[in-house]
Amino acid sequence: MDVSASTSSNTQSSTQVETTKKAVQVQEEAIVKIIDSANEESREVSAQKTGMGNGIDLTA
């Protein structure tokens, strides 16, 4: 194997690693958003169940 083939192969491997890292990072960010959304929804449901949410009727 000559030097240029080795360098080309290393560059390609490095690019694949960077692409994979970026894909994992994007997936992690999406998962964090989903978890945050679920936590917010859970807080809202809990607040409504305990009477501490937006659904309090003060007109009675």
Order of alpha helices (4+ residues) and beta strands (2+ residues): alpha
